[in-house]
Amino acid sequence: MKSEKKIRVAIAGVGNCASSLVQLVTQSYGKRDKVNGVMNKLIGGYAVEDIEFVAAFDVNKLKIGKDLAEAIVTYPNMTTIYQEVPQTNVKVSQGVFSDGIGKNLLEKIDIEPSCKTRTYEDISKILIASKAEVFINYLPVGSAKDTEAYVKAALDAKCAFVNCNPELVATREEWAKQFEEAGVPLLGDDIKSQLGSTMLHRSICQTLIDRGAVITKTYQLNVGGNTDFENMIDRTRSKTKKFTKTDAIRDILGDNVEINVGPSDHISMLNDRKVAYIRIEGTSCLGMNFSVETRLDVEDSPNSAGVAIDAIRAAGFARDKKISGAVLEPSAFLFKYPPKKYHENEILNTMEMWLRS
C-alpha cells in the first residue's frame, strides 16, 4: 500500500545521529519497499522515503542558519557519509540551551548566545509554521531541562514526540497524560540501536535462561569515539543512560544478579564507532560453571538511524489512527526504557500485532 502523504518531521539536535537519519531517508528515494538493511519496509503504509524533514534545531553557531544538508556534515559531526544529501530547503533554527551540552564539550562547540534565551514558545512557533507532525529529540545524554523545553513545544504545537535520549518522558505519567489530552502520540525513552549491545545482551541472556542456565553475574562495557561518548565522560550526565541500559538487562535477570552495564570511556581514535564487550557468568546442570564473552563493533549513528526511521513512522501511523499518549507496543520494541515492558520473546510479535491492528 502506497502512502498518499508524507510524515513531516522536525529534528532537535543536528548531530551524528541526525546526519545518518537524513542520509538514510535520502538514500531511500525512489526505492519504496526495496530499501535494504531496515527492519520494516513499510509501517502503516509509510515507506522510509515518506519521511520529509521540515524543521531542525541546534545550538551550535556553525550549524545555525545552514541548510540541513550542510549542517549534518558540520564539525564536530564525524559519522561516515554514505549518501550525499542535496539541499533540503530546511534551515537549521536556533534551539534552546540550558543543559544540552556538557562542560567538557563546550571547548568544541561554539554556542549561539541567543539560544540561552530561547523558550519553548519560540520552538513551538516554528513547529506550527512548518506544519511539523513528528518531533524527534536527539539531544545529548544529560539534557534534562532542554528536553523538557522541546517536550513542551511539541505539546503546544500538537506534534508527536519521539524521545531518543534517556531522559524520562514517555515513562513519566504526567507527560503521557498531557500528550493524551493533547491528542498526539508519545514514543520513548532511549532509542535502541538496530544492532545494539543492549539488544544482543538481552537476547543472549534470554537464550541462556531458556536453556535452563542460572546467570549470576554480567557486565557490558561500551567505548566510542564520538561526541556522545565524550559527553558521557561526565558521570553526572550519563546517570540516565546507565539507568536505562541497566534496567533493560535487569528486566530479564531480576534483582539478585550482579549487573554492571553502561557507557565506559571515550576513545577518540574510534571516531563514530562503538565497541561493546559483554560477559555473562553462571551455572548450569550439576552446578557446572560457564561464561560467555561477546564483542560487538558497529558504527554508532547509522545503528541508531535504522531504528529511528521506524519510530518516526510508528508515530505517524499512530497520529493517523488517532492514538494519543504513550504508544506502548512500538515503544517496547524500539526503545530501551519503554512505559510498558514485555517479555523478550514477545516484543517483536507485539509490535507486529500492533502494526496489523
C-alpha positions in Angstrom: 0.0 0.0 0.0 1.4 3.4 -1.0 1.0 6.3 1.4 -0.6 9.3 -0.1 1.2 11.7 2.1 4.5 12.4 3.8 5.3 12.5 7.5 6.5 16.0 8.3 9.4 15.7 10.7 11.3 18.2 12.9 14.7 17.4 14.5 16.1 18.6 17.8 19.9 18.2 17.7 21.6 18.1 14.3 24.4 15.8 15.4 25.8 12.5 14.1 22.5 10.5 14.6 20.6 13.2 12.7 23.2 13.0 9.9 22.7 9.3 9.5 18.9 9.6 9.6 18.8 12.2 6.9 21.3 10.2 4.8 19.1 7.1 5.1 15.9 8.9 4.1 17.8 10.4 1.1 19.1 7.0 0.1 15.6 5.6 0.1 14.2 8.0 -2.6 12.6 6.1 -5.4 13.1 2.7 -3.8 9.8 2.4 -1.9 9.7 -1.0 -0.3 13.1 -2.1 -1.7 15.3 -0.4 0.8 17.9 -2.8 2.2 19.1 -3.1 5.8 15.9 -1.8 7.5 13.7 -3.7 9.9 10.4 -2.7 8.3 10.0 -1.7 4.7 6.5 -0.3 5.4 4.9 0.9 8.6 1.2 1.9 8.4 1.7 2.2 4.6 4.7 4.6 5.1 8.0 3.8 3.4 11.3 5.4 4.5 11.0 7.8 1.6 7.7 9.1 3.0 9.7 11.0 5.7 10.1 14.7 4.9 12.2 17.0 7.1 10.6 20.4 7.6 12.4 21.9 10.6 15.6 21.4 12.6 17.1 23.0 15.7 20.6 23.2 17.1 22.7 25.4 19.4 26.0 25.2 17.5 26.8 28.6 15.9 28.4 26.8 13.0 25.2 24.9 12.1 22.5 27.5 12.7 21.3 29.2 9.5 22.7 26.5 7.3 20.7 24.2 5.1 20.1 20.8 6.9 22.2 19.1 4.2 25.2 21.3 5.1 24.6 21.2 8.9 24.8 17.4 9.1 28.4 17.4 7.9 29.5 20.4 10.0 32.0 20.0 12.8 32.0 18.2 15.3 29.9 15.7 13.3 32.1 12.8 12.3 29.9 9.9 11.2 30.6 8.4 7.8 29.0 10.0 4.7 27.4 7.0 3.0 25.0 9.2 1.0 25.4 12.7 -0.4 22.4 14.8 0.6 21.2 17.6 -1.8 19.8 20.9 -0.5 16.7 20.4 1.6 15.5 24.0 1.8 15.3 23.5 5.6 17.4 26.0 7.5 18.6 25.0 11.0 17.0 27.2 13.6 18.2 28.3 17.0 17.4 25.7 19.6 17.1 26.2 23.4 20.2 25.9 25.5 20.4 25.3 29.2 22.0 21.9 30.0 22.2 20.4 26.5 26.0 20.5 26.2 28.3 19.3 29.0 31.3 21.3 30.2 33.8 19.0 28.5 32.2 19.7 25.1 32.0 23.4 25.4 35.5 23.8 24.1 34.5 22.1 20.8 31.1 23.7 20.3 30.6 27.4 20.0 27.1 28.0 21.5 25.0 30.6 19.8 24.4 33.2 22.6 20.7 33.8 21.6 19.9 30.1 22.3 20.3 30.8 26.0 17.2 33.0 26.0 15.1 30.9 23.6 11.9 29.5 25.1 9.7 26.5 24.2 7.2 29.0 22.7 9.9 30.1 20.2 10.3 26.5 19.2 6.6 25.9 19.0 6.0 28.8 16.6 8.5 27.2 14.2 6.9 23.8 14.5 3.5 25.2 13.8 4.7 27.3 10.9 6.5 24.3 9.3 3.4 22.1 9.9 5.6 19.5 11.6 3.8 16.3 12.6 6.6 14.4 14.4 9.3 16.0 16.5 12.3 13.7 17.1 14.6 14.5 20.1 18.3 13.8 19.5 19.7 15.9 22.3 22.8 14.6 24.2 22.6 12.5 27.3 22.0 14.7 30.4 19.9 17.3 28.6 17.0 17.2 31.1 16.0 20.9 31.0 16.4 21.3 27.3 14.5 18.0 26.6 11.6 19.3 28.7 11.5 22.5 26.7 11.2 20.6 23.4 8.5 18.3 25.0 6.5 21.4 25.9 7.0 22.8 22.4 5.7 19.5 20.9 2.6 19.6 23.1 2.0 23.3 22.3 2.3 22.5 18.5 0.4 19.2 18.8 3.4 17.3 17.4 4.0 13.6 18.1 7.2 13.3 20.1 9.9 10.7 19.7 12.4 10.7 22.6 15.7 9.2 21.5 17.7 10.2 24.6 17.4 8.6 28.0 15.7 11.5 29.8 12.4 10.2 31.1 9.5 11.5 29.0 7.3 8.6 27.7 7.8 6.8 31.0 6.6 9.7 33.1 2.9 9.5 33.7 2.4 13.3 33.8 3.9 13.7 30.3 2.0 10.7 28.9 -1.2 12.2 30.3 -0.6 15.6 28.8 0.1 14.0 25.3 -3.1 12.0 25.7 -5.1 15.2 26.5 -3.4 17.0 23.5 -4.4 14.1 21.2 -0.9 13.3 20.0 1.4 10.2 20.3 4.5 9.9 22.5 7.2 7.3 22.0 10.3 6.7 24.1 12.6 6.5 26.0 16.2 6.0 24.9 16.3 4.6 21.4 17.7 1.2 20.8 20.4 0.5 18.2 19.5 -1.7 15.3 22.4 -4.0 16.1 23.0 -2.8 19.6 24.7 -4.1 22.7 21.6 -4.0 24.8 19.6 -6.0 22.3 22.4 -8.5 22.0 22.9 -8.7 25.7 19.2 -9.3 26.4 19.0 -11.9 23.6 21.9 -13.9 24.9 20.6 -13.8 28.5 17.2 -14.9 27.4 18.6 -17.8 25.3 20.7 -19.0 28.3 17.7 -18.8 30.7 15.5 -20.7 28.2 18.2 -23.4 28.2 18.0 -23.8 32.0 21.1 -21.8 32.9 21.3 -19.7 36.1 23.0 -16.4 35.4 24.9 -15.0 38.4 27.0 -12.1 37.1 27.2 -10.0 33.9 28.8 -6.8 32.6 28.6 -4.8 29.5 31.4 -2.2 28.7 30.9 0.3 25.9 33.5 2.6 24.4 33.3 5.0 21.5 34.9 8.0 19.9 32.1 10.4 19.0 30.8 13.4 21.0 28.1 11.3 22.6 30.7 9.2 24.4 32.8 12.3 25.1 29.8 13.9 26.7 29.2 10.8 28.9 32.7 11.1 30.4 30.9 13.4 32.8 29.2 10.7 35.1 26.7 13.2 36.3 25.4 13.5 32.7 25.4 9.8 32.0 23.4 8.7 35.0 20.2 8.3 33.0 22.0 6.3 30.3 23.4 3.9 32.8 20.0 3.6 34.4 18.1 2.8 31.2 20.7 0.3 30.0 21.0 -1.4 33.4 17.2 -1.6 33.7 16.9 -3.3 30.3 19.1 -6.1 31.5 17.7 -6.3 35.0 14.3 -6.6 33.4 15.3 -10.1 32.2 17.7 -11.2 35.0 15.9 -9.8 38.1 17.3 -8.1 41.2 19.6 -10.9 42.5 22.1 -10.9 39.7 25.3 -8.8 39.8 24.9 -6.4 36.9 27.4 -3.7 35.7 26.2 -2.0 32.5 26.8 1.4 31.0 29.0 3.7 29.0 32.6 3.2 29.9 35.0 5.6 28.2 35.7 7.9 25.2 38.4 6.8 22.8 38.9 9.4 20.1 40.6 7.1 17.6 37.3 5.2 17.3 35.5 8.2 15.8 31.8 7.3 15.3 32.5 3.6 16.0 31.3 1.9 19.2 32.8 -1.3 20.7 30.9 -3.3 23.3 32.3 -6.1 25.4 29.7 -8.4 27.1 30.5 -11.1 29.6 28.0 -13.4 31.3 28.7 -15.9 34.1 26.6 -18.5 35.7 25.9 -22.2 36.4 24.1 -25.0 34.7 23.5 -28.7 35.2 25.2 -30.2 38.3 26.5 -26.7 39.2 28.8 -26.5 36.2 30.3 -23.0 35.8 30.2 -21.3 32.4 30.9 -17.9 30.9 30.1 -16.3 27.6 32.0 -13.3 26.1 31.0 -11.3 23.1 32.5 -8.3 21.3 30.3 -6.1 19.1 31.9 -3.4 16.8 29.5 -1.1 15.0 29.2 2.5 13.7 27.1 4.2 16.3 25.0 6.7 14.3 23.8 4.6 11.4 22.9 2.0 14.0 20.5 4.5 15.6 19.0 5.7 12.3 17.9 2.1 11.5 15.6 2.3 14.5 14.7 5.9 14.4 13.1 5.6 11.0 10.7 3.0 12.4 9.9 5.2 15.5 9.1 8.2 13.2 6.8 6.1 11.0 5.2 4.5 14.0 4.4 7.9 15.4 3.0 9.0 12.0 0.8 5.8 11.9 -0.4 6.4 15.5 -1.4 10.0 14.5 -3.4 8.7 11.6 -5.1 6.2 13.9 -5.9 9.0 16.5 -3.8 7.2 19.1 -2.6 9.6 21.8 -0.4 9.5 24.9 2.4 6.9 25.3 2.2 4.4 22.5 3.2 1.2 24.3 3.8 -1.5 21.7 6.3 0.3 19.4 8.0 1.9 22.4 8.7 -1.6 23.8 10.2 -2.7 20.5 12.2 0.4 19.6 13.3 1.8 23.0 15.4 0.6 25.9 13.2 2.0 28.7 9.6 2.0 27.4 6.5 2.8 29.5 5.4 -0.9 29.4 7.8 -3.8 29.2 7.2 -7.1 27.5 8.9 -10.5 27.7 11.9 -10.5 25.3 10.2 -13.3 23.3 7.0 -11.2 23.0 8.4 -7.8 21.9 8.6 -8.5 18.1 5.2 -10.2 18.0 3.6 -7.4 20.0 5.0 -4.8 17.5 3.8 -6.8 14.5 0.3 -7.3 16.0 0.1 -3.5 16.6 1.0 -2.8 13.0 -1.7 -5.1 11.8 -4.3 -3.7 14.2 
